[in-house]
Amino acid sequence: MRRFSASGLIWALAIILPVVSLLSMTLGTVSISLGELLGAASHQVGSNQVDTILFDIRLPRILLAIFVGAVLSSTGAVMQGLFRNPLADPSLIGVSSGASVGASLMIVSAGGLIQTGALLGLSLVAVGAFVGGFVATLLVYRLATSGIGTSVTTMLLAGIAIAALAGALNSLLSYFSDNDMLRQISLWQMGNLSGASWTKVTIMASVALLLMSLFPRDSRALNALLLGESEARHLGVDVQAVKRRLIILTALGVGVCVALAGLVGFVGLIIPHMVRLAIGPDHRWLIPASALAGATLLVVADTLARIVVVPAELPTGILTALLGAPFFVALLLQQRKEI
């Protein structure tokens, strides 16, 4: 049942996100007042230390959280529409599990090179994660595609099989790892934005802007697919082309996210589902609203990760699960009572 105006929710989130981001700039191991922040931004007040903390550490991390959250949530909304299942998420096409294997393989095989080796400013772990995610998605797509088209059901089953295989490969790699490698694998799989840099922000922003410009073009096709594939074809939708395009874009977006931030769970599942409960299934509104809500959630989660156990930091993926899962369960219980 719809409870909110779609445009009203988008406007509210568009206001909340900058406010949350501004507040996040002031919080951390070193507290910075709003006055110091505004002074540093206008170059009137501030020290080199404050400038470094604000613009070299916190701002890239916040921007990375915004773009990662937006991409994970918008791709989750697209996958839920494509699979016609409100509990689907981008991991169903194998990208997350493949990325995990790629990252673990680089950690185990590259050894000391992972700290020094780089490609386009990214660590070898990030490159391995992206390649692994894309290869896994390609494999799932090929298994689900035949001469008559791509079966969503087969894709779901193939994704489950690839995820199981990836889990086995990860366990095998962990078995042959030493303690240092095991810790690196574990921390990467928890998801973390502490390694944010302007290079990562630039890459993530480019991908996010690409997806945000292309996804809305398929909003009407996704709305038609909610009626079923046969009905969508009768309405003039090239179902096979839409599936292929959306899967490629989702693999690109999620692959870059997990390469740069690790496995940040629940965002692609919880946020689109909550937004759908609030404003309905129209993808013309659902995709942008999910992107804004996902960005806001990840900024909040990453801020809490920085301040909950000061001076240490919690992995961001843990906070997204702790914040999102209980609220998600509460929403489902509330919905069940209303039925």
C-alpha positions in Angstrom: 0.0 0.0 0.0 1.3 3.4 -0.9 1.8 5.8 2.0 3.8 8.6 0.5 3.9 10.8 -2.5 6.7 9.6 -4.8 7.9 13.1 -5.6 7.6 14.1 -2.0 9.8 11.2 -0.9 12.4 12.1 -3.5 12.5 15.7 -2.4 12.7 14.8 1.2 15.7 12.4 0.5 17.3 15.1 -1.6 17.3 17.4 1.4 18.2 14.8 4.0 21.3 13.4 2.1 23.3 16.7 2.1 22.4 17.3 5.7 23.6 13.9 6.7 26.7 14.3 4.6 27.5 17.6 6.2 27.1 16.2 9.7 29.3 13.2 8.8 32.1 15.6 7.8 32.2 16.8 11.5 32.2 13.4 13.1 35.1 11.0 13.6 38.1 10.3 15.8 38.9 14.1 15.6 35.7 16.2 16.1 35.5 19.2 13.9 32.9 21.9 14.6 30.5 23.2 11.9 32.3 26.6 12.1 35.6 25.0 11.4 34.1 23.1 8.5 32.6 26.2 7.0 35.8 28.1 7.5 37.9 25.5 5.9 35.5 25.2 3.0 35.8 29.0 2.4 39.5 29.0 3.0 39.2 31.6 5.7 39.9 29.5 8.8 41.5 26.2 9.3 44.9 24.4 9.7 46.6 22.0 7.4 45.6 19.1 9.7 41.9 20.1 9.5 42.1 20.5 5.8 43.7 17.1 5.4 41.1 15.4 7.6 38.2 17.1 5.8 39.2 17.1 2.2 41.7 14.2 1.9 40.1 11.7 4.2 36.4 12.4 5.1 35.1 14.0 1.9 36.3 11.2 -0.4 34.9 8.6 1.9 31.5 10.3 2.1 31.3 10.8 -1.6 32.3 7.1 -2.2 29.6 6.1 0.3 27.0 8.2 -1.6 27.9 6.7 -5.0 28.2 3.1 -3.8 24.9 3.3 -1.9 23.2 4.8 -4.9 24.4 2.2 -7.3 23.7 -0.8 -5.0 20.2 0.4 -4.3 19.3 1.3 -7.9 20.6 -2.0 -9.3 18.7 -3.7 -6.5 15.5 -2.0 -7.7 16.2 -3.0 -11.3 16.9 -6.6 -10.4 13.7 -6.8 -8.3 11.8 -5.6 -11.3 13.6 -7.9 -13.8 13.0 -11.0 -11.6 9.5 -9.8 -10.6 10.5 -10.5 -7.0 10.6 -7.8 -4.3 13.2 -9.8 -2.4 15.7 -10.1 -5.2 19.0 -8.4 -5.1 22.0 -7.9 -7.4 23.9 -10.9 -5.9 21.4 -13.2 -7.7 23.4 -12.8 -11.0 26.6 -14.0 -9.3 28.5 -10.7 -9.4 29.1 -10.5 -5.6 30.2 -14.1 -5.2 32.5 -13.9 -8.2 34.0 -10.7 -6.9 34.7 -12.4 -3.6 36.6 -15.2 -5.3 38.5 -12.7 -7.5 39.6 -10.7 -4.5 40.5 -13.7 -2.4 42.5 -15.2 -5.2 44.5 -12.0 -5.6 45.1 -11.8 -1.8 46.4 -15.4 -1.7 48.3 -15.5 -4.9 49.8 -12.0 -5.2 51.2 -12.0 -1.6 53.3 -8.9 -0.9 52.4 -7.4 -4.3 48.8 -6.5 -3.2 50.2 -3.5 -1.3 52.3 -2.2 -4.1 50.8 -3.5 -7.3 48.2 -1.3 -8.9 46.3 -0.7 -12.1 44.8 2.7 -12.9 45.3 3.7 -9.3 43.4 0.6 -7.9 44.9 -2.2 -5.9 45.3 -5.7 -7.4 42.6 -6.9 -5.0 40.1 -4.4 -6.5 41.0 -5.4 -10.1 40.7 -9.0 -9.2 37.3 -8.5 -7.6 36.0 -6.6 -10.6 37.2 -9.3 -13.1 35.8 -12.1 -10.9 32.4 -10.4 -10.6 32.1 -9.8 -14.3 33.2 -13.3 -15.3 30.7 -14.9 -12.8 27.9 -12.7 -14.2 28.8 -13.7 -17.8 28.8 -17.3 -16.8 25.4 -17.0 -15.2 24.0 -15.2 -18.2 25.4 -17.8 -20.7 23.9 -20.7 -18.6 20.5 -19.0 -18.6 20.4 -18.1 -22.3 19.3 -20.4 -25.1 18.1 -20.1 -28.6 14.6 -18.9 -27.4 16.0 -16.2 -25.0 17.1 -15.7 -21.4 15.1 -17.5 -18.7 14.9 -15.5 -15.5 14.2 -18.7 -13.6 17.2 -20.4 -15.0 19.3 -17.4 -14.3 18.2 -17.5 -10.6 19.1 -21.1 -10.3 22.4 -20.6 -12.1 23.2 -17.7 -9.8 22.6 -19.9 -6.8 24.8 -22.6 -8.2 27.6 -20.1 -9.0 27.3 -18.7 -5.5 27.7 -22.2 -4.0 30.7 -22.8 -6.2 32.2 -19.4 -5.2 31.7 -20.3 -1.6 33.6 -23.5 -2.0 36.4 -21.8 -3.8 36.6 -19.1 -1.1 36.8 -21.8 1.5 39.6 -23.6 -0.4 41.6 -20.3 -0.8 41.1 -19.6 3.0 42.4 -23.1 3.8 45.7 -22.3 2.0 46.0 -18.8 3.4 48.2 -17.7 6.3 46.9 -15.6 9.2 47.6 -12.3 7.5 45.9 -13.3 4.3 42.9 -14.7 6.2 42.5 -11.3 8.0 42.6 -9.4 4.7 40.0 -11.7 3.1 37.8 -11.4 6.1 38.0 -7.6 6.3 37.4 -7.3 2.6 34.3 -9.5 2.7 32.9 -7.4 5.5 32.9 -4.3 3.3 34.8 -1.1 4.2 35.1 2.4 2.9 38.3 3.3 4.8 40.4 3.0 1.7 38.5 5.8 -0.1 40.6 8.1 -2.4 39.8 10.6 -5.1 40.7 8.1 -7.7 38.1 5.7 -6.4 35.6 8.5 -6.1 36.1 9.5 -9.7 35.7 5.9 -11.0 32.6 5.3 -8.8 31.1 8.6 -9.7 31.5 7.9 -13.5 29.8 4.5 -13.1 27.0 5.9 -11.0 26.3 8.8 -13.4 26.3 6.3 -16.3 23.8 4.1 -14.6 21.6 6.9 -13.4 21.4 8.2 -17.0 20.6 4.8 -18.5 18.4 3.0 -16.0 15.4 5.5 -16.3 15.2 4.7 -20.0 14.1 1.2 -19.2 11.6 2.3 -16.4 8.6 1.7 -18.6 9.9 -1.6 -19.8 10.4 -2.7 -16.2 6.9 -1.6 -15.4 5.6 -3.7 -18.3 7.7 -6.7 -17.2 5.8 -6.6 -13.9 2.8 -7.9 -15.9 4.8 -10.8 -17.3 7.1 -11.3 -20.2 4.4 -12.2 -22.7 2.3 -9.1 -21.8 5.5 -7.0 -22.1 6.1 -8.3 -25.6 2.5 -7.5 -26.6 3.2 -3.9 -25.4 6.1 -3.6 -27.7 9.0 -4.3 -25.3 12.1 -6.1 -26.7 12.3 -8.3 -23.6 15.6 -10.0 -24.5 17.4 -6.7 -25.3 16.1 -5.2 -22.0 17.3 -8.2 -20.0 20.7 -8.2 -21.6 21.2 -4.4 -21.2 20.1 -4.3 -17.6 22.2 -7.4 -16.6 25.3 -5.9 -18.2 24.7 -2.5 -16.5 24.1 -4.2 -13.1 27.2 -6.3 -13.4 29.2 -3.2 -14.2 27.8 -1.2 -11.3 27.9 -3.8 -8.6 31.3 -5.1 -9.9 32.8 -1.7 -9.4 31.1 -1.3 -6.0 32.5 -4.5 -4.6 35.9 -3.8 -6.2 36.2 -0.4 -4.4 34.3 -1.0 -1.2 34.1 -4.8 -0.6 30.9 -6.7 0.0 28.5 -4.2 1.5 25.4 -6.3 2.1 21.7 -5.7 2.5 21.7 -2.2 0.7 20.6 -3.6 -2.6 17.9 -5.8 -1.0 16.5 -3.7 1.8 16.4 -0.2 0.4 14.5 -0.9 -2.9 12.0 -3.1 -1.0 11.3 -0.4 1.6 11.0 2.3 -1.0 8.6 0.1 -3.0 6.4 -0.4 0.1 6.4 3.4 0.6 5.6 4.7 -2.9 4.6 1.7 -5.1 6.3 -0.2 -7.9 6.5 2.5 -10.6 10.2 2.3 -11.7 10.1 5.9 -12.9 10.1 6.9 -9.3 11.4 3.8 -7.6 14.9 3.9 -9.2 15.8 7.5 -8.3 14.2 7.2 -4.8 16.1 4.0 -4.1 19.3 5.6 -5.2 18.9 8.6 -2.8 17.8 6.3 0.0 20.7 3.9 -0.5 23.2 6.8 -0.6 21.7 8.2 2.7 21.8 4.8 4.4 25.4 4.1 3.5 26.6 7.6 4.6 24.8 7.1 8.0 26.3 3.5 8.3 29.8 4.6 7.5 29.6 7.5 9.9 28.6 5.2 12.7 31.3 2.8 11.7 33.8 5.6 12.3 32.5 6.7 15.7 31.0 3.7 17.5 34.3 2.2 18.7 36.7 5.2 18.5 39.6 5.2 17.8 39.1 1.9 15.9 36.6 1.5 13.1 33.9 -1.1 12.4 33.6 -2.5 8.8 30.8 -0.6 7.1 29.0 -3.8 5.9 28.4 -4.8 9.5 26.6 -1.5 10.2 24.4 -1.7 7.1 23.2 -5.1 8.3 22.7 -4.0 11.8 20.8 -0.8 10.7 18.8 -2.3 7.8 17.8 -5.8 8.8 15.8 -4.9 12.0 14.0 -2.1 10.3 13.3 -4.3 7.3 11.8 -7.0 9.6 9.7 -4.4 11.4 8.3 -3.2 8.0 7.4 -6.7 7.0 5.7 -7.4 10.3 3.7 -4.1 10.0 2.7 -5.0 6.4 1.5 -8.4 7.6 -0.7 -6.9 10.2 -2.3 -4.6 7.6 -3.2 -7.5 5.2 
